[in-house]
Amino acid sequence: MRIVVDLTRCQSYGQCVFAAPSVFRFHGEEALEYDYTPDDRFREQVRWAAAACPVHAIMLDYLDEQPESDSHQESVGGKA
């Protein structure tokens, strides 16, 4: 998993820090710091943190999850 935070959108509400304190933290008064590629054991916390952001500044990229293949589409459409 990779985390990207739009720091121009972030308003330092700190909901991510409360949801995933091992990944997100404040440096000084309002400067957000975070682990760009957190350990998988924090995956659920990071998802909650992204969902809790009131300005939707946190984006998650699941590097280890592959998109579904088109073979499923073919089997659903099916040929008789």
Biopython code that builds the backbone (N, CA, C, O; Angstrom):
import numpy as np
from Bio.PDB.StructureBuilder import StructureBuilder

atoms = [
    (1, "MET", "N", (0.847, -1.176, 0.000)),
    (1, "MET", "CA", (0.000, 0.000, 0.000)),
    (1, "MET", "C", (0.890, 1.237, 0.000)),
    (1, "MET", "O", (1.904, 1.302, 0.694)),
    (2, "ARG", "N", (0.482, 2.200, -0.790)),
    (2, "ARG", "CA", (1.184, 3.484, -0.816)),
    (2, "ARG", "C", (0.174, 4.575, -0.486)),
    (2, "ARG", "O", (-0.965, 4.543, -0.954)),
    (3, "ILE", "N", (0.601, 5.540, 0.322)),
    (3, "ILE", "CA", (-0.256, 6.655, 0.724)),
    (3, "ILE", "C", (0.219, 7.917, 0.026)),
    (3, "ILE", "O", (1.416, 8.192, -0.045)),
    (4, "VAL", "N", (-0.736, 8.680, -0.487)),
    (4, "VAL", "CA", (-0.452, 9.988, -1.054)),
    (4, "VAL", "C", (-1.412, 10.970, -0.387)),
    (4, "VAL", "O", (-2.626, 10.765, -0.399)),
    (5, "VAL", "N", (-0.868, 12.025, 0.189)),
    (5, "VAL", "CA", (-1.689, 13.054, 0.823)),
    (5, "VAL", "C", (-1.530, 14.347, 0.035)),
    (5, "VAL", "O", (-0.415, 14.815, -0.196)),
    (6, "ASP", "N", (-2.654, 14.915, -0.371)),
    (6, "ASP", "CA", (-2.646, 16.207, -1.049)),
    (6, "ASP", "C", (-2.504, 17.272, 0.041)),
    (6, "ASP", "O", (-3.487, 17.675, 0.663)),
    (7, "LEU", "N", (-1.279, 17.716, 0.258)),
    (7, "LEU", "CA", (-1.005, 18.651, 1.346)),
    (7, "LEU", "C", (-1.583, 20.041, 1.103)),
    (7, "LEU", "O", (-1.709, 20.828, 2.040)),
    (8, "THR", "N", (-1.933, 20.350, -0.136)),
    (8, "THR", "CA", (-2.601, 21.631, -0.384)),
    (8, "THR", "C", (-4.070, 21.555, 0.027)),
    (8, "THR", "O", (-4.683, 22.574, 0.344)),
    (9, "ARG", "N", (-4.624, 20.365, 0.021)),
    (9, "ARG", "CA", (-6.015, 20.163, 0.434)),
    (9, "ARG", "C", (-6.116, 19.939, 1.945)),
    (9, "ARG", "O", (-7.113, 20.314, 2.562)),
    (10, "CYS", "N", (-5.093, 19.330, 2.537)),
    (10, "CYS", "CA", (-5.092, 19.009, 3.971)),
    (10, "CYS", "C", (-5.267, 20.285, 4.806)),
    (10, "CYS", "O", (-4.586, 21.286, 4.585)),
    (11, "GLN", "N", (-6.188, 20.225, 5.760)),
    (11, "GLN", "CA", (-6.459, 21.367, 6.636)),
    (11, "GLN", "C", (-6.008, 21.104, 8.074)),
    (11, "GLN", "O", (-6.344, 21.866, 8.980)),
    (12, "SER", "N", (-5.251, 20.031, 8.281)),
    (12, "SER", "CA", (-4.691, 19.669, 9.597)),
    (12, "SER", "C", (-5.752, 19.423, 10.663)),
    (12, "SER", "O", (-5.570, 19.787, 11.824)),
    (13, "TYR", "N", (-6.859, 18.804, 10.264)),
    (13, "TYR", "CA", (-7.885, 18.450, 11.244)),
    (13, "TYR", "C", (-7.385, 17.345, 12.175)),
    (13, "TYR", "O", (-7.814, 17.263, 13.326)),
    (14, "GLY", "N", (-6.489, 16.504, 11.688)),
    (14, "GLY", "CA", (-5.868, 15.488, 12.526)),
    (14, "GLY", "C", (-6.647, 14.196, 12.692)),
    (14, "GLY", "O", (-6.281, 13.360, 13.519)),
    (15, "GLN", "N", (-7.709, 14.015, 11.928)),
    (15, "GLN", "CA", (-8.473, 12.776, 12.047)),
    (15, "GLN", "C", (-7.627, 11.569, 11.663)),
    (15, "GLN", "O", (-7.795, 10.492, 12.235)),
    (16, "CYS", "N", (-6.730, 11.732, 10.713)),
    (16, "CYS", "CA", (-5.846, 10.637, 10.311)),
    (16, "CYS", "C", (-4.881, 10.270, 11.433)),
    (16, "CYS", "O", (-4.555, 9.098, 11.620)),
    (17, "VAL", "N", (-4.427, 11.270, 12.176)),
    (17, "VAL", "CA", (-3.503, 11.029, 13.293)),
    (17, "VAL", "C", (-4.203, 10.217, 14.380)),
    (17, "VAL", "O", (-3.602, 9.324, 14.977)),
    (18, "PHE", "N", (-5.464, 10.526, 14.633)),
    (18, "PHE", "CA", (-6.219, 9.770, 15.639)),
    (18, "PHE", "C", (-6.494, 8.345, 15.174)),
    (18, "PHE", "O", (-6.439, 7.411, 15.975)),
    (19, "ALA", "N", (-6.792, 8.169, 13.879)),
    (19, "ALA", "CA", (-7.150, 6.855, 13.343)),
    (19, "ALA", "C", (-5.944, 5.944, 13.156)),
    (19, "ALA", "O", (-6.053, 4.732, 13.336)),
    (20, "ALA", "N", (-4.798, 6.511, 12.797)),
    (20, "ALA", "CA", (-3.600, 5.700, 12.528)),
    (20, "ALA", "C", (-2.355, 6.424, 13.042)),
    (20, "ALA", "O", (-1.546, 6.903, 12.248)),
    (21, "PRO", "N", (-2.199, 6.505, 14.364)),
    (21, "PRO", "CA", (-1.068, 7.258, 14.930)),
    (21, "PRO", "C", (0.306, 6.666, 14.621)),
    (21, "PRO", "O", (1.316, 7.359, 14.749)),
    (22, "SER", "N", (0.359, 5.418, 14.222)),
    (22, "SER", "CA", (1.645, 4.812, 13.857)),
    (22, "SER", "C", (2.081, 5.217, 12.455)),
    (22, "SER", "O", (3.235, 5.018, 12.075)),
    (23, "VAL", "N", (1.156, 5.786, 11.691)),
    (23, "VAL", "CA", (1.449, 6.141, 10.296)),
    (23, "VAL", "C", (1.447, 7.650, 10.077)),
    (23, "VAL", "O", (2.294, 8.175, 9.355)),
    (24, "PHE", "N", (0.498, 8.348, 10.698)),
    (24, "PHE", "CA", (0.360, 9.798, 10.539)),
    (24, "PHE", "C", (0.728, 10.511, 11.837)),
    (24, "PHE", "O", (0.438, 10.010, 12.924)),
    (25, "ARG", "N", (1.363, 11.673, 11.728)),
    (25, "ARG", "CA", (1.741, 12.458, 12.914)),
    (25, "ARG", "C", (1.940, 13.913, 12.484)),
    (25, "ARG", "O", (2.176, 14.211, 11.313)),
    (26, "PHE", "N", (1.839, 14.793, 13.455)),
    (26, "PHE", "CA", (2.113, 16.200, 13.192)),
    (26, "PHE", "C", (3.537, 16.523, 13.602)),
    (26, "PHE", "O", (4.022, 16.066, 14.637)),
    (27, "HIS", "N", (4.189, 17.310, 12.783)),
    (27, "HIS", "CA", (5.520, 17.839, 13.089)),
    (27, "HIS", "C", (5.304, 19.317, 13.358)),
    (27, "HIS", "O", (4.941, 20.076, 12.460)),
    (28, "GLY", "N", (5.530, 19.717, 14.596)),
    (28, "GLY", "CA", (5.260, 21.111, 14.948)),
    (28, "GLY", "C", (3.774, 21.319, 15.117)),
    (28, "GLY", "O", (3.063, 20.413, 15.551)),
    (29, "GLU", "N", (3.302, 22.484, 14.783)),
    (29, "GLU", "CA", (1.902, 22.849, 14.981)),
    (29, "GLU", "C", (0.944, 22.184, 13.991)),
    (29, "GLU", "O", (-0.063, 21.604, 14.396)),
    (30, "GLU", "N", (1.255, 22.266, 12.700)),
    (30, "GLU", "CA", (0.293, 21.797, 11.706)),
    (30, "GLU", "C", (0.890, 21.008, 10.547)),
    (30, "GLU", "O", (0.143, 20.603, 9.657)),
    (31, "ALA", "N", (2.172, 20.774, 10.515)),
    (31, "ALA", "CA", (2.788, 20.082, 9.386)),
    (31, "ALA", "C", (2.593, 18.568, 9.521)),
    (31, "ALA", "O", (3.112, 17.944, 10.446)),
    (32, "LEU", "N", (1.845, 17.996, 8.592)),
    (32, "LEU", "CA", (1.570, 16.569, 8.624)),
    (32, "LEU", "C", (2.746, 15.788, 8.063)),
    (32, "LEU", "O", (3.273, 16.115, 7.000)),
    (33, "GLU", "N", (3.143, 14.770, 8.776)),
    (33, "GLU", "CA", (4.146, 13.811, 8.310)),
    (33, "GLU", "C", (3.475, 12.452, 8.290)),
    (33, "GLU", "O", (2.581, 12.184, 9.092)),
    (34, "TYR", "N", (3.904, 11.595, 7.376)),
    (34, "TYR", "CA", (3.314, 10.268, 7.313)),
    (34, "TYR", "C", (4.261, 9.293, 6.635)),
    (34, "TYR", "O", (5.167, 9.688, 5.902)),
    (35, "ASP", "N", (4.037, 8.026, 6.891)),
    (35, "ASP", "CA", (4.807, 6.949, 6.275)),
    (35, "ASP", "C", (4.180, 6.677, 4.906)),
    (35, "ASP", "O", (3.018, 6.278, 4.828)),
    (36, "TYR", "N", (4.928, 6.888, 3.843)),
    (36, "TYR", "CA", (4.405, 6.740, 2.488)),
    (36, "TYR", "C", (4.012, 5.299, 2.155)),
    (36, "TYR", "O", (3.059, 5.064, 1.412)),
    (37, "THR", "N", (4.747, 4.347, 2.705)),
    (37, "THR", "CA", (4.475, 2.935, 2.451)),
    (37, "THR", "C", (4.463, 2.187, 3.784)),
    (37, "THR", "O", (5.439, 1.526, 4.139)),
    (38, "PRO", "N", (3.362, 2.295, 4.516)),
    (38, "PRO", "CA", (3.296, 1.666, 5.837)),
    (38, "PRO", "C", (3.263, 0.142, 5.763)),
    (38, "PRO", "O", (2.911, -0.442, 4.738)),
    (39, "ASP", "N", (3.629, -0.467, 6.846)),
    (39, "ASP", "CA", (3.589, -1.915, 6.979)),
    (39, "ASP", "C", (2.141, -2.396, 6.819)),
    (39, "ASP", "O", (1.203, -1.685, 7.181)),
    (40, "ASP", "N", (1.968, -3.585, 6.282)),
    (40, "ASP", "CA", (0.627, -4.127, 6.049)),
    (40, "ASP", "C", (-0.189, -4.289, 7.323)),
    (40, "ASP", "O", (-1.417, -4.333, 7.259)),
    (41, "ARG", "N", (0.454, -4.378, 8.462)),
    (41, "ARG", "CA", (-0.309, -4.532, 9.704)),
    (41, "ARG", "C", (-1.120, -3.273, 10.036)),
    (41, "ARG", "O", (-2.024, -3.324, 10.870)),
    (42, "PHE", "N", (-0.804, -2.145, 9.391)),
    (42, "PHE", "CA", (-1.542, -0.902, 9.608)),
    (42, "PHE", "C", (-2.586, -0.643, 8.526)),
    (42, "PHE", "O", (-3.204, 0.421, 8.504)),
    (43, "ARG", "N", (-2.783, -1.595, 7.639)),
    (43, "ARG", "CA", (-3.678, -1.416, 6.485)),
    (43, "ARG", "C", (-5.080, -0.963, 6.905)),
    (43, "ARG", "O", (-5.608, -0.006, 6.339)),
    (44, "GLU", "N", (-5.683, -1.625, 7.874)),
    (44, "GLU", "CA", (-7.040, -1.277, 8.305)),
    (44, "GLU", "C", (-7.084, 0.119, 8.926)),
    (44, "GLU", "O", (-8.007, 0.889, 8.661)),
    (45, "GLN", "N", (-6.087, 0.445, 9.753)),
    (45, "GLN", "CA", (-6.025, 1.781, 10.356)),
    (45, "GLN", "C", (-5.908, 2.864, 9.286)),
    (45, "GLN", "O", (-6.541, 3.915, 9.383)),
    (46, "VAL", "N", (-5.098, 2.600, 8.271)),
    (46, "VAL", "CA", (-4.902, 3.581, 7.196)),
    (46, "VAL", "C", (-6.197, 3.775, 6.411)),
    (46, "VAL", "O", (-6.526, 4.897, 6.024)),
    (47, "ARG", "N", (-6.927, 2.696, 6.177)),
    (47, "ARG", "CA", (-8.215, 2.820, 5.490)),
    (47, "ARG", "C", (-9.176, 3.689, 6.301)),
    (47, "ARG", "O", (-9.874, 4.535, 5.744)),
    (48, "TRP", "N", (-9.208, 3.477, 7.616)),
    (48, "TRP", "CA", (-10.060, 4.297, 8.482)),
    (48, "TRP", "C", (-9.609, 5.754, 8.455)),
    (48, "TRP", "O", (-10.436, 6.666, 8.444)),
    (49, "ALA", "N", (-8.301, 5.965, 8.445)),
    (49, "ALA", "CA", (-7.764, 7.329, 8.419)),
    (49, "ALA", "C", (-8.174, 8.049, 7.135)),
    (49, "ALA", "O", (-8.577, 9.212, 7.174)),
    (50, "ALA", "N", (-8.072, 7.367, 6.012)),
    (50, "ALA", "CA", (-8.464, 7.973, 4.736)),
    (50, "ALA", "C", (-9.956, 8.287, 4.724)),
    (50, "ALA", "O", (-10.371, 9.336, 4.233)),
    (51, "ALA", "N", (-10.752, 7.385, 5.260)),
    (51, "ALA", "CA", (-12.198, 7.597, 5.299)),
    (51, "ALA", "C", (-12.581, 8.727, 6.248)),
    (51, "ALA", "O", (-13.589, 9.402, 6.039)),
    (52, "ALA", "N", (-11.780, 8.934, 7.291)),
    (52, "ALA", "CA", (-12.088, 9.954, 8.299)),
    (52, "ALA", "C", (-11.690, 11.359, 7.877)),
    (52, "ALA", "O", (-12.119, 12.330, 8.501)),
    (53, "CYS", "N", (-10.888, 11.491, 6.842)),
    (53, "CYS", "CA", (-10.428, 12.815, 6.415)),
    (53, "CYS", "C", (-11.600, 13.633, 5.878)),
    (53, "CYS", "O", (-12.197, 13.262, 4.868)),
    (54, "PRO", "N", (-11.937, 14.740, 6.538)),
    (54, "PRO", "CA", (-13.103, 15.520, 6.115)),
    (54, "PRO", "C", (-12.938, 16.224, 4.770)),
    (54, "PRO", "O", (-13.929, 16.616, 4.154)),
    (55, "VAL", "N", (-11.702, 16.388, 4.311)),
    (55, "VAL", "CA", (-11.480, 17.062, 3.023)),
    (55, "VAL", "C", (-10.985, 16.095, 1.943)),
    (55, "VAL", "O", (-10.614, 16.520, 0.849)),
    (56, "HIS", "N", (-10.981, 14.801, 2.251)),
    (56, "HIS", "CA", (-10.597, 13.756, 1.296)),
    (56, "HIS", "C", (-9.210, 14.001, 0.693)),
    (56, "HIS", "O", (-9.013, 13.907, -0.518)),
    (57, "ALA", "N", (-8.266, 14.315, 1.568)),
    (57, "ALA", "CA", (-6.904, 14.608, 1.107)),
    (57, "ALA", "C", (-6.025, 13.364, 1.017)),
    (57, "ALA", "O", (-4.920, 13.424, 0.477)),
    (58, "ILE", "N", (-6.506, 12.237, 1.544)),
    (58, "ILE", "CA", (-5.693, 11.016, 1.587)),
    (58, "ILE", "C", (-6.142, 10.060, 0.497)),
    (58, "ILE", "O", (-7.314, 9.692, 0.415)),
    (59, "MET", "N", (-5.187, 9.663, -0.341)),
    (59, "MET", "CA", (-5.458, 8.692, -1.395)),
    (59, "MET", "C", (-4.598, 7.458, -1.153)),
    (59, "MET", "O", (-3.437, 7.566, -0.759)),
    (60, "LEU", "N", (-5.172, 6.297, -1.389)),
    (60, "LEU", "CA", (-4.471, 5.037, -1.167)),
    (60, "LEU", "C", (-4.287, 4.318, -2.488)),
    (60, "LEU", "O", (-5.188, 4.269, -3.326)),
    (61, "ASP", "N", (-3.097, 3.762, -2.652)),
    (61, "ASP", "CA", (-2.777, 2.979, -3.840)),
    (61, "ASP", "C", (-2.396, 1.592, -3.345)),
    (61, "ASP", "O", (-1.410, 1.427, -2.627)),
    (62, "TYR", "N", (-3.188, 0.593, -3.738)),
    (62, "TYR", "CA", (-2.934, -0.773, -3.296)),
    (62, "TYR", "C", (-2.030, -1.453, -4.310)),
    (62, "TYR", "O", (-2.503, -2.033, -5.287)),
    (63, "LEU", "N", (-0.742, -1.377, -4.074)),
    (63, "LEU", "CA", (0.249, -1.879, -5.010)),
    (63, "LEU", "C", (0.210, -3.393, -5.158)),
    (63, "LEU", "O", (0.559, -3.922, -6.214)),
    (64, "ASP", "N", (-0.210, -4.092, -4.116)),
    (64, "ASP", "CA", (-0.174, -5.546, -4.127)),
    (64, "ASP", "C", (-1.456, -6.187, -4.636)),
    (64, "ASP", "O", (-1.509, -7.408, -4.786)),
    (65, "GLU", "N", (-2.481, -5.405, -4.902)),
    (65, "GLU", "CA", (-3.747, -5.955, -5.370)),
    (65, "GLU", "C", (-3.838, -5.785, -6.879)),
    (65, "GLU", "O", (-3.686, -4.682, -7.403)),
    (66, "GLN", "N", (-4.084, -6.876, -7.557)),
    (66, "GLN", "CA", (-4.180, -6.866, -9.009)),
    (66, "GLN", "C", (-5.619, -6.602, -9.436)),
    (66, "GLN", "O", (-6.550, -7.073, -8.782)),
    (67, "PRO", "N", (-5.816, -5.865, -10.512)),
    (67, "PRO", "CA", (-7.180, -5.655, -11.007)),
    (67, "PRO", "C", (-7.751, -6.974, -11.515)),
    (67, "PRO", "O", (-7.012, -7.874, -11.912)),
    (68, "GLU", "N", (-9.080, -7.072, -11.496)),
    (68, "GLU", "CA", (-9.723, -8.280, -11.983)),
    (68, "GLU", "C", (-9.456, -8.426, -13.472)),
    (68, "GLU", "O", (-9.413, -7.442, -14.211)),
    (69, "SER", "N", (-9.278, -9.674, -13.899)),
    (69, "SER", "CA", (-9.002, -9.914, -15.314)),
    (69, "SER", "C", (-10.295, -9.917, -16.106)),
    (69, "SER", "O", (-11.385, -10.006, -15.541)),
    (70, "ASP", "N", (-10.163, -9.821, -17.401)),
    (70, "ASP", "CA", (-11.326, -9.819, -18.281)),
    (70, "ASP", "C", (-11.927, -11.209, -18.427)),
    (70, "ASP", "O", (-13.026, -11.344, -18.964)),
    (71, "SER", "N", (-11.231, -12.254, -17.958)),
    (71, "SER", "CA", (-11.744, -13.611, -18.098)),
    (71, "SER", "C", (-13.053, -13.780, -17.335)),
    (71, "SER", "O", (-13.908, -14.568, -17.738)),
    (72, "HIS", "N", (-13.215, -13.044, -16.235)),
    (72, "HIS", "CA", (-14.463, -13.104, -15.486)),
    (72, "HIS", "C", (-15.598, -12.528, -16.316)),
    (72, "HIS", "O", (-16.710, -13.056, -16.305)),
    (73, "GLN", "N", (-15.327, -11.465, -17.022)),
    (73, "GLN", "CA", (-16.339, -10.837, -17.872)),
    (73, "GLN", "C", (-16.799, -11.818, -18.952)),
    (73, "GLN", "O", (-17.990, -11.911, -19.249)),
    (74, "GLU", "N", (-15.837, -12.551, -19.537)),
    (74, "GLU", "CA", (-16.180, -13.492, -20.594)),
    (74, "GLU", "C", (-17.053, -14.615, -20.062)),
    (74, "GLU", "O", (-17.999, -15.036, -20.728)),
    (75, "SER", "N", (-16.738, -15.108, -18.854)),
    (75, "SER", "CA", (-17.510, -16.205, -18.308)),
    (75, "SER", "C", (-18.898, -15.760, -17.891)),
    (75, "SER", "O", (-19.835, -16.559, -17.918)),
    (76, "VAL", "N", (-19.050, -14.505, -17.507)),
    (76, "VAL", "CA", (-20.358, -13.996, -17.123)),
    (76, "VAL", "C", (-21.240, -13.849, -18.366)),
    (76, "VAL", "O", (-22.413, -14.222, -18.349)),
    (77, "GLY", "N", (-20.662, -13.298, -19.452)),
    (77, "GLY", "CA", (-21.409, -13.145, -20.698)),
    (77, "GLY", "C", (-21.722, -14.500, -21.284)),
    (77, "GLY", "O", (-22.779, -14.711, -21.879)),
    (78, "GLY", "N", (-20.800, -15.404, -21.111)),
    (78, "GLY", "CA", (-20.963, -16.813, -21.457)),
    (78, "GLY", "C", (-21.395, -17.099, -22.885)),
    (78, "GLY", "O", (-22.142, -16.350, -23.514)),
    (79, "LYS", "N", (-20.897, -18.196, -23.344)),
    (79, "LYS", "CA", (-21.333, -18.702, -24.653)),
    (79, "LYS", "C", (-22.017, -20.025, -24.394)),
    (79, "LYS", "O", (-21.524, -20.831, -23.605)),
    (80, "ALA", "N", (-23.140, -20.264, -25.041)),
    (80, "ALA", "CA", (-23.880, -21.506, -24.806)),
    (80, "ALA", "C", (-23.421, -22.597, -25.704)),
    (80, "ALA", "O", (-23.939, -23.712, -25.637)),
]
sb = StructureBuilder()
sb.init_structure("model")
sb.init_model(0)
sb.init_chain("A")
sb.init_seg("    ")
for serial, (resi, resn, name, xyz) in enumerate(atoms, 1):
    if name == "N":
        sb.init_residue(resn, " ", resi, " ")
    sb.init_atom(name, np.array(xyz, "f"), 0.0, 1.0, " ", f" {name:<3s}", serial, name[0])
structure = sb.get_structure()
